[in-house]
């Protein structure tokens, strides 16, 4: 595989097969990594599906906060299902080759779902702001119609901003080495292999990042500044702790999403002289971390979801004891 990676294609091709990459230096031992990756995907799929099932079946959870949590779980589920085929294909079956069309389709979904997740995190920050700063107007501000419109806007923004990227990337000829740097197709990784001027893609990608993740970060930061001011004005220490405790899960989700995202965006623009291992590991944390960690955090920190999971375990244990 490394010999293939060092080749250069002398004739431009508009329909190449790209070669995906696992972890540098571990090509001969990648099958040992299949178990931890399978475990992570299992936790992600089961955790997010459990949250969706609980919110869907519990009528008491049909509130704005849990509707947004359900959309966050859907976004995480979409990221996991998008990356799962190629990641497990590499580590379980050594299937490293992918057609450009399949690669661009995967690229579209890999960038669309995080865009949606970023929008959901902004909406959840606004939800916490209204709940803490304007509690008496919560139900009148965040009605079902408002939440439905917010979710629709998040979906349209996430798909429409990413939609031009695969179209712009598809028009390029690719005559350089067709080896990608990751186990999945990322836009900034694909266009580096193009034998053409990629300035339009680079500028559009940067503008899209600033208008979405950049603006989202500002709104989340502003929301929490207002929340912090409101919490500090609460008289008793117990009430302040209770108010701030309702934001802990969301703060963890924000940090788990944005810190690796900022890191991978910076690393891909630093230059080729740096180690290739760090951006690969950072990209795995960025795409696998939130789908795995978010269900765990919300299951532990959200009383209603935690109680429903405990009831399900108790019923299962009673049934098991009855059969025995």
Rosetta blueprint (number, residue, H / E / L):
1 X L
2 X H
3 X H
4 X H
5 X H
6 X L
7 X L
8 X L
9 X L
10 X L
11 X L
12 X L
13 X E
14 X L
15 X L
16 X L
17 X E
18 X E
19 X E
20 X L
21 X L
22 X L
23 X L
24 X L
25 X L
26 X L
27 X H
28 X H
29 X H
30 X H
31 X H
32 X H
33 X H
34 X H
35 X H
36 X H
37 X H
38 X H
39 X H
40 X H
41 X H
42 X H
43 X H
44 X H
45 X H
46 X H
47 X H
48 X H
49 X H
50 X H
51 X H
52 X H
53 X H
54 X H
55 X H
56 X H
57 X H
58 X L
59 X H
60 X H
61 X H
62 X L
63 X L
64 X H
65 X H
66 X H
67 X H
68 X H
69 X H
70 X H
71 X H
72 X H
73 X H
74 X H
75 X H
76 X H
77 X H
78 X H
79 X H
80 X H
81 X H
82 X H
83 X H
84 X H
85 X H
86 X H
87 X H
88 X H
89 X H
90 X H
91 X H
92 X H
93 X H
94 X L
95 X L
96 X L
97 X E
98 X E
99 X E
100 X H
101 X H
102 X H
103 X H
104 X H
105 X H
106 X H
107 X H
108 X H
109 X H
110 X H
111 X H
112 X H
113 X H
114 X H
115 X H
116 X H
117 X H
118 X H
119 X H
120 X H
121 X H
122 X H
123 X H
124 X H
125 X H
126 X H
127 X H
128 X H
129 X H
130 X H
131 X H
132 X H
133 X H
134 X L
135 X H
136 X H
137 X H
138 X H
139 X H
140 X H
141 X H
142 X L
143 X L
144 X H
145 X H
146 X H
147 X H
148 X H
149 X H
150 X H
151 X H
152 X H
153 X H
154 X H
155 X H
156 X H
157 X H
158 X H
159 X H
160 X H
161 X H
162 X H
163 X H
164 X H
165 X H
166 X H
167 X H
168 X H
169 X H
170 X H
171 X L
172 X L
173 X L
174 X E
175 X L
176 X L
177 X L
178 X L
179 X E
180 X L
181 X L
182 X L
183 X L
184 X L
185 X L
186 X L
187 X H
188 X H
189 X H
190 X H
191 X H
192 X H
193 X H
194 X L
195 X L
196 X L
197 X L
198 X L
199 X H
200 X H
201 X H
202 X H
203 X H
204 X H
205 X H
206 X H
207 X H
208 X H
209 X H
210 X H
211 X H
212 X H
213 X H
214 X H
215 X H
216 X H
217 X H
218 X H
219 X H
220 X H
221 X H
222 X H
223 X H
224 X H
225 X H
226 X H
227 X H
228 X H
229 X H
230 X H
231 X H
232 X H
233 X L
234 X L
235 X L
236 X L
237 X H
238 X H
239 X H
240 X H
241 X H
242 X H
243 X H
244 X H
245 X H
246 X L
247 X L
248 X H
249 X H
250 X H
251 X H
252 X H
253 X H
254 X H
255 X H
256 X H
257 X H
258 X H
259 X H
260 X H
261 X H
262 X H
263 X H
264 X H
265 X H
266 X H
267 X H
268 X L
269 X L
270 X L
271 X L
272 X L
273 X L
274 X L
275 X L
276 X H
277 X H
278 X H
279 X H
280 X H
281 X H
282 X H
283 X H
284 X H
285 X H
286 X H
287 X H
288 X H
289 X H
290 X H
291 X H
292 X H
293 X H
294 X H
295 X H
296 X H
297 X H
298 X H
299 X H
300 X H
301 X H
302 X L
303 X H
304 X H
305 X H
306 X H
307 X H
308 X H
309 X H
310 X H
311 X H
312 X H
313 X H
314 X H
315 X H
316 X H
317 X H
318 X H
319 X H
320 X H
321 X H
322 X H
323 X H
324 X L
